[in-house]
């Protein structure tokens, strides 16, 4: 799944760069949406994010592109590889800024793990 986000002033830290917490929130949300669309009717909660390493700083006005792709499937869990790129709309260049693997587990209404359904069922 591909998604985009504009870095606005309210997302900046006191140095004028994107605050990392916002990026982590967006990655979690976009990967959760991808999982929920791939497995309709499933209730997912985040259980892990494998690595948090920011490759480049991001300034106001940048357009971020998020790519979330299923990378691993278990009995009750699903993992998505998420790549984030910053687009420079002036030059058309794109730079990778962040990559991680995020894992969700499927739970029932009481929060207990349950097996994944087949995609589309």
Backbone as CSV, one residue per row, in Angstrom:
resi,resn,N_x,N_y,N_z,CA_x,CA_y,CA_z,C_x,C_y,C_z
1,UNK,0.839,-1.161,0.000,0.000,0.000,0.000,0.892,1.234,0.000
2,UNK,0.495,2.213,-0.750,1.246,3.459,-0.823,0.393,4.577,-0.225
3,UNK,1.046,5.453,0.537,0.357,6.584,1.155,1.307,7.777,1.204
4,UNK,0.751,8.954,1.400,1.552,10.186,1.413,1.167,11.067,2.599
5,UNK,2.115,11.874,3.030,1.900,12.811,4.131,2.751,14.048,3.886
6,UNK,2.185,15.240,4.146,2.925,16.495,4.038,3.440,16.864,5.420
7,UNK,4.700,17.247,5.522,5.289,17.660,6.796,4.929,19.131,7.027
8,UNK,4.027,19.353,7.967,3.546,20.702,8.281,4.220,21.213,9.549
9,UNK,4.107,22.518,9.837,4.797,23.113,10.985,4.513,22.428,12.323
10,UNK,3.289,21.940,12.516,2.946,21.307,13.803,3.644,19.965,14.017
11,UNK,4.322,19.448,12.985,5.036,18.182,13.105,6.532,18.363,13.367
12,UNK,6.978,19.598,13.534,8.407,19.882,13.679,8.822,19.945,15.144
13,UNK,10.081,19.584,15.393,10.643,19.730,16.736,11.187,21.152,16.905
14,UNK,11.811,21.422,18.026,12.301,22.772,18.316,13.512,23.173,17.461
15,UNK,14.059,22.235,16.684,15.154,22.556,15.773,14.657,22.787,14.343
16,UNK,13.363,22.596,14.111,12.797,22.816,12.786,12.771,21.588,11.892
17,UNK,12.988,20.412,12.473,12.953,19.156,11.714,11.767,18.309,12.176
18,UNK,11.376,17.363,11.318,10.289,16.459,11.666,10.592,15.752,12.980
19,UNK,9.647,15.805,13.896,9.768,15.104,15.172,9.572,13.613,14.909
20,UNK,10.523,12.796,15.344,10.503,11.364,15.043,9.265,10.639,15.511
21,UNK,8.669,11.106,16.594,7.458,10.467,17.108,6.302,10.524,16.126
22,UNK,6.206,11.607,15.373,5.154,11.691,14.368,5.381,10.659,13.269
23,UNK,6.621,10.512,12.843,6.924,9.538,11.801,6.577,8.124,12.272
24,UNK,6.923,7.800,13.511,6.610,6.470,14.036,5.103,6.249,14.096
25,UNK,4.364,7.260,14.492,2.905,7.174,14.532,2.347,6.908,13.145
26,UNK,2.838,7.650,12.144,2.340,7.482,10.783,2.675,6.096,10.241
27,UNK,3.890,5.617,10.503,4.295,4.280,10.048,3.367,3.227,10.646
28,UNK,3.095,3.323,11.938,2.217,2.374,12.618,0.815,2.414,12.011
29,UNK,0.303,3.607,11.826,-1.046,3.769,11.300,-1.169,3.260,9.856
30,UNK,-0.223,3.610,9.012,-0.280,3.207,7.603,-0.120,1.692,7.463
31,UNK,0.778,1.089,8.230,0.935,-0.362,8.183,-0.321,-1.057,8.714
32,UNK,-0.932,-0.498,9.758,-2.172,-1.063,10.296,-3.279,-1.002,9.248
33,UNK,-3.379,0.114,8.530,-4.379,0.234,7.463,-4.124,-0.817,6.386
34,UNK,-2.862,-1.003,5.997,-2.525,-2.007,4.987,-2.956,-3.400,5.444
35,UNK,-2.641,-3.743,6.692,-3.018,-5.057,7.225,-4.534,-5.208,7.275
36,UNK,-5.216,-4.172,7.706,-6.678,-4.227,7.819,-7.346,-4.339,6.458
37,UNK,-6.758,-3.721,5.452,-7.304,-3.835,4.088,-7.002,-5.215,3.495
38,UNK,-5.819,-5.759,3.814,-5.441,-7.077,3.294,-6.215,-8.204,3.970
39,UNK,-6.619,-7.994,5.219,-7.329,-9.006,6.008,-8.603,-8.402,6.583
40,UNK,-9.606,-8.140,5.721,-10.836,-7.486,6.180,-11.498,-8.251,7.326
41,UNK,-12.051,-7.500,8.256,-12.733,-8.103,9.393,-11.813,-8.500,10.529
42,UNK,-10.491,-8.350,10.345,-9.539,-8.702,11.401,-9.297,-7.504,12.302
43,UNK,-9.057,-7.785,13.565,-8.732,-6.753,14.552,-7.246,-6.931,14.882
44,UNK,-6.436,-5.920,14.549,-4.992,-6.014,14.742,-4.497,-5.036,15.802
45,UNK,-3.493,-5.476,16.548,-2.769,-4.595,17.466,-1.278,-4.728,17.171
46,UNK,-0.561,-3.637,17.344,0.880,-3.615,17.094,1.603,-4.328,18.230
47,UNK,2.531,-5.219,17.859,3.320,-5.889,18.899,4.816,-5.629,18.771
48,UNK,5.276,-5.180,17.593,6.718,-4.962,17.449,7.024,-4.062,16.259
49,UNK,8.119,-3.339,16.405,8.724,-2.591,15.308,10.202,-2.925,15.411
50,UNK,10.769,-3.534,14.361,12.084,-4.149,14.509,13.247,-3.184,14.678
51,UNK,13.233,-2.061,14.010,14.384,-1.168,14.095,13.897,0.255,13.876
52,UNK,14.380,1.150,14.704,14.025,2.557,14.573,15.314,3.322,14.323
53,UNK,15.537,3.625,13.060,16.744,4.352,12.666,16.374,5.344,11.582
54,UNK,16.584,6.616,11.882,16.263,7.677,10.941,17.502,7.944,10.087
55,UNK,17.363,7.839,8.773,18.498,7.978,7.865,18.787,9.424,7.484
56,UNK,17.762,10.261,7.444,17.911,11.666,7.054,16.918,12.508,7.833
57,UNK,17.274,13.762,8.022,16.326,14.688,8.645,15.342,15.167,7.584
58,UNK,14.202,15.650,8.041,13.149,16.094,7.136,12.679,17.460,7.581
59,UNK,12.568,18.371,6.642,12.136,19.744,6.938,10.676,19.951,6.527
60,UNK,10.144,21.051,7.001,8.778,21.443,6.680,8.564,21.500,5.166
61,UNK,7.397,21.053,4.742,7.035,21.103,3.335,7.374,19.856,2.553
62,UNK,8.188,18.975,3.116,8.515,17.734,2.416,7.258,16.875,2.287
63,UNK,7.177,16.147,1.196,6.111,15.169,1.015,6.715,13.796,1.263
64,UNK,6.156,13.088,2.214,6.649,11.747,2.542,5.805,10.711,1.815
65,UNK,6.501,9.727,1.255,5.823,8.597,0.620,6.089,7.359,1.449
66,UNK,5.042,6.643,1.802,5.124,5.441,2.610,4.741,4.246,1.745
67,UNK,5.589,3.225,1.738,5.287,1.955,1.078,5.215,0.881,2.152
68,UNK,4.057,0.244,2.284,3.870,-0.818,3.268,3.500,-2.096,2.528
69,UNK,4.359,-3.112,2.650,4.147,-4.383,1.962,4.248,-5.544,2.939
70,UNK,3.341,-6.493,2.807,3.387,-7.677,3.662,4.716,-8.389,3.457
71,UNK,5.375,-8.734,4.570,6.686,-9.375,4.467,6.745,-10.754,5.109
72,UNK,5.861,-11.020,6.066,5.898,-12.306,6.755,4.528,-12.564,7.383
73,UNK,4.110,-13.824,7.327,2.809,-14.188,7.889,2.990,-15.379,8.815
74,UNK,2.473,-15.252,10.010,2.486,-16.353,10.963,1.082,-16.886,11.169
75,UNK,0.887,-17.626,12.233,-0.434,-18.181,12.536,-1.388,-17.090,13.035
76,UNK,-0.886,-16.224,13.920,-1.728,-15.154,14.483,-1.186,-13.765,14.181
77,UNK,-0.015,-13.691,13.546,0.620,-12.387,13.324,0.942,-12.161,11.852
78,UNK,1.107,-10.893,11.545,1.449,-10.469,10.185,2.455,-9.337,10.295
79,UNK,3.481,-9.350,9.438,4.501,-8.298,9.442,4.481,-7.565,8.120
80,UNK,4.753,-6.266,8.208,4.823,-5.408,7.029,6.152,-4.671,7.015
81,UNK,6.771,-4.659,5.871,7.970,-3.866,5.644,7.498,-2.486,5.221
82,UNK,8.001,-1.463,5.908,7.586,-0.094,5.600,8.820,0.717,5.234
83,UNK,8.765,1.326,4.061,9.836,2.198,3.578,9.251,3.597,3.450
84,UNK,10.000,4.584,3.947,9.537,5.967,3.890,10.555,6.774,3.092
85,UNK,10.051,7.567,2.177,10.876,8.401,1.306,10.418,9.843,1.423
86,UNK,11.365,10.783,1.328,11.044,12.210,1.288,11.186,12.675,-0.148
87,UNK,10.123,13.266,-0.669,10.124,13.794,-2.029,10.423,15.283,-2.007
88,UNK,11.322,15.708,-2.861,11.581,17.133,-3.058,10.781,17.542,-4.282
89,UNK,9.708,18.290,-4.063,8.821,18.642,-5.171,9.453,19.631,-6.135
90,UNK,10.507,20.313,-5.713,11.195,21.262,-6.593,12.048,20.525,-7.619
91,UNK,12.811,19.523,-7.155,13.740,18.816,-8.041,13.171,17.491,-8.557
92,UNK,12.176,16.961,-7.860,11.641,15.654,-8.226,12.436,14.505,-7.646
93,UNK,13.481,14.821,-6.869,14.298,13.777,-6.249,13.576,13.168,-5.049
94,UNK,13.920,11.924,-4.777,13.349,11.201,-3.654,14.489,10.561,-2.873
95,UNK,14.453,10.703,-1.552,15.492,10.103,-0.707,14.860,9.211,0.346
96,UNK,15.452,8.029,0.575,14.950,7.181,1.658,15.294,7.813,3.003
97,UNK,14.317,7.837,3.906,14.579,8.424,5.228,14.373,7.444,6.372
98,UNK,13.615,6.355,6.135,13.299,5.458,7.242,12.813,4.128,6.686
99,UNK,13.210,3.037,7.333,12.738,1.701,6.980,12.561,0.905,8.262
100,UNK,11.507,0.123,8.322,11.299,-0.738,9.480,10.416,-1.909,9.080
101,UNK,10.319,-2.869,9.968,9.368,-3.968,9.828,8.482,-3.916,11.067
102,UNK,7.192,-3.843,10.851,6.249,-3.733,11.967,5.362,-4.969,11.982
103,UNK,5.108,-5.496,13.173,4.346,-6.731,13.316,3.075,-6.473,14.114
104,UNK,1.989,-7.051,13.615,0.690,-6.977,14.273,0.244,-8.382,14.628
105,UNK,-0.572,-8.484,15.662,-1.192,-9.755,15.995,-2.702,-9.563,15.901
106,UNK,-3.373,-10.592,15.416,-4.824,-10.548,15.328,-5.399,-10.968,16.671
107,UNK,-6.365,-10.190,17.155,-6.979,-10.470,18.458,-8.495,-10.464,18.334
108,UNK,-9.138,-11.122,19.296,-10.599,-11.090,19.353,-11.040,-9.905,20.221
109,UNK,-12.330,-9.810,20.496,-12.877,-8.682,21.258,-12.325,-8.603,22.682
110,UNK,-11.843,-9.718,23.220,-11.267,-9.744,24.570,-9.751,-9.544,24.562
111,UNK,-9.176,-9.342,23.384,-7.739,-9.119,23.290,-6.903,-10.380,23.225
112,UNK,-7.537,-11.531,23.031,-6.806,-12.793,22.924,-6.387,-13.038,21.482
113,UNK,-5.189,-13.580,21.300,-4.705,-13.904,19.948,-5.633,-14.930,19.299
114,UNK,-5.870,-14.709,18.000,-6.645,-15.674,17.222,-5.972,-15.837,15.863
115,UNK,-6.201,-16.980,15.202,-5.561,-17.215,13.895,-5.990,-16.184,12.852
116,UNK,-5.062,-15.914,11.941,-5.357,-15.039,10.813,-6.325,-15.731,9.872
117,UNK,-7.171,-14.947,9.269,-8.020,-15.481,8.203,-7.235,-15.371,6.898
118,UNK,-7.668,-16.072,5.900,-7.047,-15.943,4.576,-7.371,-14.563,4.013
119,UNK,-6.432,-13.937,3.308,-6.734,-12.638,2.709,-7.986,-12.702,1.853
120,UNK,-8.873,-11.722,2.064,-10.094,-11.630,1.277,-11.213,-12.527,1.764
121,UNK,-11.010,-13.268,2.896,-12.093,-14.114,3.417,-12.477,-13.670,4.806
